[in-house]
């Protein structure tokens, strides 16, 4: 029976932890309590609601349809409380708050230098949580309110997210200066790179999904010799001369300036149309600290001159544009068209 005071916050937190982690033991570890305590609280919540919330699935558990409804309620409840606290904090000039951002590794250095650094100087009391993730996980985190905003290259379509800014970020063929491809006349085709050993991000990244789509356009198969979830590892692979890698020129700016790598543009329409996107949850009212962070990010050098706010509400790829190099503002000499 539902208590007159409403659902127990403790039981909801334990239930949410179990669903997020996928197991009672994992939730107990994250909460630093015994598994029996977690199981008991979830059981009491099921009795309180009069419905089953979890089903056994292998070694873990999965949410029932009723649990999905309860999860949505939890997110709305906590999001509303967070917004209220942030609005109250705004009365004191953004003296408190929490900004949670999920983004791809390729955008991390820019966000740290151009946004987080000045934001922390201006609002030292605001807490920031930054999580590195692939495009698929970044979209999921924003859709599930585990992050206030996401920054990702070619995020997948999801009606739960709204893109508030985007900029062209073509994917290039990146090689060491002495690689055979570096001597070829740009722009190249993707098949030119695939004739050599190639390194790529794994399939959970939007970048890899674009590469696979680009390969279909040229009727070839993208079969990497080296796959990883780390841009840093890809750069080391290319610098060592093991093969070509497919990355944006922005991701290898430092190596280009140092003369360690060359970024070569392609004639592939899919790779040329790639865009970096900033997105939030659809129709979500942002807490003041988050709204300020989003505003600074939109005004920064990455999105500032290409702001596409309000033009799209999904992660679909727009019609092809003649995209200027996103590195033109810092002009790394190693990028070739």
C-alpha positions as CSV (number, residue, x, y, z in Angstrom):
1,X,0.0,0.0,0.0
2,X,1.3,3.5,-0.9
3,X,2.2,5.5,2.1
4,X,0.4,8.8,2.8
5,X,3.8,10.6,2.6
6,X,4.5,9.2,-0.9
7,X,7.2,6.8,-2.2
8,X,10.2,6.3,-0.1
9,X,13.2,8.2,-1.4
10,X,15.6,5.5,-0.1
11,X,13.7,2.7,-1.8
12,X,13.7,4.7,-5.1
13,X,17.4,5.3,-4.9
14,X,18.1,1.6,-4.3
15,X,15.8,0.6,-7.1
16,X,17.4,3.1,-9.5
17,X,20.8,1.8,-8.7
18,X,19.8,-1.8,-9.4
19,X,18.3,-0.9,-12.8
20,X,21.3,1.3,-13.7
21,X,23.9,-1.3,-12.8
22,X,21.9,-4.3,-13.9
23,X,22.4,-6.4,-10.7
24,X,21.6,-6.3,-7.0
25,X,25.2,-7.0,-6.1
26,X,26.6,-4.3,-8.4
27,X,24.1,-1.8,-6.9
28,X,25.1,-2.8,-3.4
29,X,28.7,-2.2,-4.2
30,X,28.0,1.3,-5.6
31,X,25.9,2.1,-2.6
32,X,28.4,0.6,-0.1
33,X,25.7,-1.6,1.6
34,X,25.0,-5.3,1.8
35,X,23.1,-6.9,-1.2
36,X,20.4,-8.1,1.3
37,X,19.7,-4.5,2.2
38,X,19.2,-3.6,-1.5
39,X,17.0,-6.6,-2.1
40,X,14.8,-5.8,0.9
41,X,14.3,-2.2,-0.1
42,X,13.3,-3.2,-3.7
43,X,11.0,-5.9,-2.3
44,X,9.3,-3.3,0.0
45,X,8.9,-1.0,-3.0
46,X,7.3,-3.7,-5.0
47,X,4.9,-4.4,-2.1
48,X,4.2,-0.7,-1.8
49,X,3.3,-0.4,-5.5
50,X,1.6,-3.8,-5.8
51,X,3.6,-4.8,-8.9
52,X,6.8,-6.6,-9.9
53,X,9.6,-4.3,-10.9
54,X,12.5,-6.6,-11.7
55,X,12.9,-9.9,-13.6
56,X,15.9,-12.2,-13.4
57,X,18.0,-12.1,-16.6
58,X,21.1,-14.4,-16.6
59,X,23.3,-13.3,-13.7
60,X,21.5,-9.9,-13.4
61,X,18.1,-8.4,-13.5
62,X,16.1,-6.4,-16.0
63,X,13.3,-3.9,-15.4
64,X,9.6,-4.8,-16.1
65,X,7.3,-2.5,-18.0
66,X,6.1,-1.2,-14.6
67,X,9.7,-0.5,-13.6
68,X,10.2,1.6,-16.8
69,X,7.3,3.8,-15.7
70,X,8.8,4.1,-12.3
71,X,12.2,5.0,-13.7
72,X,10.6,7.8,-15.8
73,X,8.9,9.1,-12.6
74,X,12.3,9.0,-10.7
75,X,14.0,11.0,-13.4
76,X,11.2,13.7,-13.5
77,X,11.1,13.9,-9.7
78,X,14.9,14.3,-9.2
79,X,15.2,16.6,-12.2
80,X,12.5,18.8,-10.8
81,X,14.1,18.9,-7.4
82,X,17.5,19.7,-9.0
83,X,15.9,22.6,-11.0
84,X,14.3,24.0,-7.9
85,X,17.5,24.0,-5.9
86,X,19.4,25.5,-8.8
87,X,16.8,28.3,-9.1
88,X,17.0,29.0,-5.4
89,X,20.8,29.1,-5.8
90,X,20.4,31.6,-8.6
91,X,19.0,34.1,-6.1
92,X,22.5,34.1,-4.6
93,X,24.3,34.5,-7.9
94,X,25.0,30.9,-8.9
95,X,26.7,30.0,-5.7
96,X,25.7,26.4,-5.9
97,X,24.7,23.8,-8.5
98,X,25.9,20.8,-10.4
99,X,26.6,20.5,-14.1
100,X,26.8,17.0,-15.6
101,X,28.2,16.7,-19.2
102,X,28.9,13.6,-21.3
103,X,31.1,13.9,-24.3
104,X,33.3,12.1,-26.7
105,X,37.1,12.1,-26.2
106,X,37.6,14.1,-29.3
107,X,35.8,17.1,-27.8
108,X,37.3,16.8,-24.3
109,X,40.4,19.1,-24.8
110,X,38.3,21.9,-26.3
111,X,35.6,21.7,-23.6
112,X,38.2,21.7,-20.9
113,X,40.2,24.6,-22.2
114,X,37.5,26.8,-23.8
115,X,34.6,26.2,-21.4
116,X,35.3,24.4,-18.1
117,X,38.4,26.4,-17.3
118,X,36.7,29.8,-17.6
119,X,33.5,28.5,-16.0
120,X,35.3,27.2,-12.9
121,X,37.1,30.6,-12.6
122,X,33.8,32.4,-12.8
123,X,31.7,30.0,-10.7
124,X,34.1,28.2,-8.4
125,X,31.2,26.8,-6.2
126,X,29.5,24.9,-9.1
127,X,30.2,21.2,-9.1
128,X,31.0,19.7,-12.5
129,X,30.9,16.0,-13.5
130,X,32.4,15.1,-16.9
131,X,32.0,11.6,-18.4
132,X,33.8,10.4,-21.5
133,X,31.6,8.1,-23.6
134,X,30.8,7.1,-27.2
135,X,28.0,8.8,-29.1
136,X,25.4,6.1,-28.3
137,X,26.1,6.2,-24.6
138,X,26.3,10.0,-24.6
139,X,22.8,10.2,-26.1
140,X,21.5,7.6,-23.7
141,X,22.9,9.4,-20.7
142,X,21.2,12.7,-21.7
143,X,17.9,11.0,-22.6
144,X,17.9,9.3,-19.2
145,X,18.8,12.5,-17.3
146,X,22.1,11.1,-16.2
147,X,23.8,14.0,-18.0
148,X,22.4,17.5,-18.5
149,X,24.0,17.8,-21.9
150,X,26.1,15.8,-24.4
151,X,28.7,16.6,-27.1
152,X,29.2,14.0,-29.7
153,X,30.2,13.5,-33.3
154,X,27.2,12.3,-35.4
155,X,24.9,11.3,-32.5
156,X,22.3,8.7,-33.4
157,X,18.7,9.7,-33.9
158,X,16.7,9.9,-30.6
159,X,13.4,11.7,-30.1
160,X,14.3,12.4,-26.5
161,X,17.2,14.7,-27.4
162,X,17.3,18.2,-28.9
163,X,20.4,19.5,-30.7
164,X,21.0,23.1,-29.7
165,X,24.2,23.7,-31.6
166,X,26.3,21.9,-34.2
167,X,29.4,22.6,-36.4
168,X,31.0,20.8,-39.4
169,X,33.7,18.4,-38.4
170,X,34.8,16.4,-41.4
171,X,36.5,13.1,-40.8
172,X,39.9,13.0,-42.4
173,X,42.5,10.4,-43.3
174,X,45.3,10.9,-40.8
175,X,48.8,9.5,-41.4
176,X,52.4,10.2,-40.5
177,X,54.2,12.5,-42.9
178,X,56.2,9.6,-44.4
179,X,53.1,7.4,-45.0
180,X,52.5,6.7,-48.8
181,X,49.1,8.4,-48.5
182,X,50.7,11.6,-47.5
183,X,52.3,11.9,-50.9
184,X,49.0,11.5,-52.8
185,X,47.1,14.4,-54.1
186,X,44.2,15.4,-51.9
187,X,41.3,15.1,-51.5
188,X,41.3,11.3,-51.4
189,X,38.6,8.6,-51.4
190,X,37.9,6.4,-48.4
191,X,39.0,3.4,-50.5
192,X,42.4,4.9,-50.8
193,X,42.9,4.6,-47.1
194,X,41.4,1.1,-46.9
195,X,44.0,-0.1,-49.3
196,X,46.4,0.2,-46.4
197,X,46.3,-0.8,-42.7
198,X,43.7,1.4,-41.0
199,X,42.8,2.1,-37.4
200,X,39.3,3.1,-36.3
201,X,37.1,3.7,-33.2
202,X,34.9,0.9,-32.2
203,X,31.2,0.7,-33.3
204,X,29.7,2.4,-30.3
205,X,31.1,5.7,-31.5
206,X,29.2,7.9,-33.9
207,X,32.4,8.4,-35.9
208,X,32.7,4.6,-36.7
209,X,29.1,4.4,-37.7
210,X,29.7,7.3,-40.2
211,X,32.8,5.5,-41.5
212,X,30.7,2.4,-42.1
213,X,28.1,4.5,-43.9
214,X,30.8,6.1,-46.0
215,X,32.2,2.7,-47.0
216,X,28.8,1.7,-48.3
217,X,28.7,4.8,-50.5
218,X,32.0,3.7,-52.1
219,X,30.9,0.0,-52.2
220,X,33.8,-1.1,-50.0
221,X,34.1,-2.6,-46.6
222,X,35.6,-0.8,-43.6
223,X,37.8,-3.6,-42.0
224,X,40.2,-2.0,-39.6
225,X,43.5,-3.6,-38.6
226,X,43.3,-1.8,-35.3
227,X,40.1,-1.0,-33.4
228,X,40.0,0.9,-30.1
229,X,37.7,3.1,-27.9
230,X,40.6,5.6,-27.4
231,X,41.5,8.5,-29.7
232,X,44.9,8.7,-27.9
233,X,45.6,5.1,-29.0
234,X,44.6,5.8,-32.6
235,X,47.0,8.8,-32.7
236,X,49.9,6.7,-31.3
237,X,49.1,4.1,-33.9
238,X,49.4,6.6,-36.7
239,X,52.4,8.5,-35.3
240,X,54.2,5.1,-35.1
241,X,53.6,4.6,-38.8
242,X,51.6,1.5,-38.4
243,X,48.8,2.7,-40.7
244,X,46.2,5.4,-41.4
245,X,43.5,6.4,-38.9
246,X,40.2,8.1,-39.5
247,X,39.7,11.1,-37.2
248,X,38.8,14.8,-37.4
249,X,41.6,17.3,-37.8
250,X,40.5,18.8,-34.6
251,X,41.3,15.6,-32.7
252,X,45.0,15.7,-33.9
253,X,45.7,19.4,-33.9
254,X,48.7,19.1,-31.5
255,X,50.3,16.4,-33.6
256,X,49.7,18.3,-36.8
257,X,51.4,21.4,-35.3
258,X,54.3,19.2,-34.2
259,X,54.7,17.8,-37.6
260,X,54.0,14.3,-36.4
261,X,50.7,13.8,-38.4
262,X,49.0,15.0,-41.5
263,X,45.2,15.2,-41.9
264,X,43.9,14.7,-45.5
265,X,40.4,15.6,-46.5
266,X,38.3,13.2,-48.5
267,X,35.8,13.4,-51.4
268,X,33.4,11.1,-49.6
269,X,30.2,13.0,-48.9
270,X,29.4,11.1,-45.7
271,X,32.8,11.9,-44.1
272,X,32.7,15.5,-45.3
273,X,29.2,16.0,-43.8
274,X,30.1,14.9,-40.3
275,X,29.0,17.3,-37.6
276,X,29.8,17.7,-33.9
277,X,26.6,18.3,-31.9
278,X,25.7,19.8,-28.6
279,X,22.4,18.4,-27.3
280,X,20.1,18.4,-24.3
281,X,17.0,16.4,-23.4
282,X,14.0,17.4,-25.4
283,X,11.8,20.1,-23.8
284,X,13.8,20.1,-20.6
285,X,14.0,23.2,-18.4
286,X,17.7,23.6,-17.6
287,X,18.9,24.6,-14.1
288,X,20.5,28.0,-14.2
289,X,24.1,26.7,-13.8
290,X,23.6,24.3,-16.7
291,X,22.0,26.9,-18.9
292,X,25.0,29.2,-18.3
293,X,27.4,26.3,-19.2
294,X,25.4,25.5,-22.4
295,X,25.5,29.2,-23.3
296,X,29.3,29.4,-22.9
297,X,29.7,26.2,-24.9
298,X,27.6,27.5,-27.7
299,X,29.5,30.7,-27.8
300,X,32.9,29.1,-27.8
301,X,35.3,28.6,-30.7
302,X,33.9,25.1,-31.5
303,X,30.2,26.0,-32.0
304,X,30.2,29.8,-32.0
305,X,30.6,30.5,-35.7
306,X,28.5,27.5,-36.8
307,X,25.6,27.6,-34.3
308,X,22.7,25.7,-35.7
309,X,20.4,26.1,-32.6
310,X,16.9,25.2,-33.1
311,X,17.4,23.9,-36.7
312,X,17.3,20.2,-35.7
313,X,15.7,18.2,-32.9
314,X,17.4,14.8,-33.7
315,X,20.8,13.5,-34.5
316,X,20.2,12.9,-38.1
317,X,22.8,13.9,-40.7
318,X,21.9,17.1,-42.5
319,X,22.1,17.5,-46.3
320,X,25.7,17.9,-47.4
321,X,27.2,21.3,-47.1
322,X,30.6,22.6,-48.3
323,X,32.0,22.4,-44.8
324,X,34.9,24.6,-44.0
325,X,37.6,22.9,-41.9
326,X,36.9,23.3,-38.2
327,X,40.6,23.7,-37.8
328,X,40.7,26.8,-40.0
329,X,40.5,29.1,-37.0
330,X,43.7,27.6,-35.6
331,X,45.1,26.8,-39.0
332,X,47.1,23.6,-38.4
333,X,49.4,23.4,-41.4
334,X,49.2,19.6,-41.7
335,X,45.5,19.5,-42.9
336,X,45.2,19.1,-46.7
337,X,42.2,19.5,-48.9
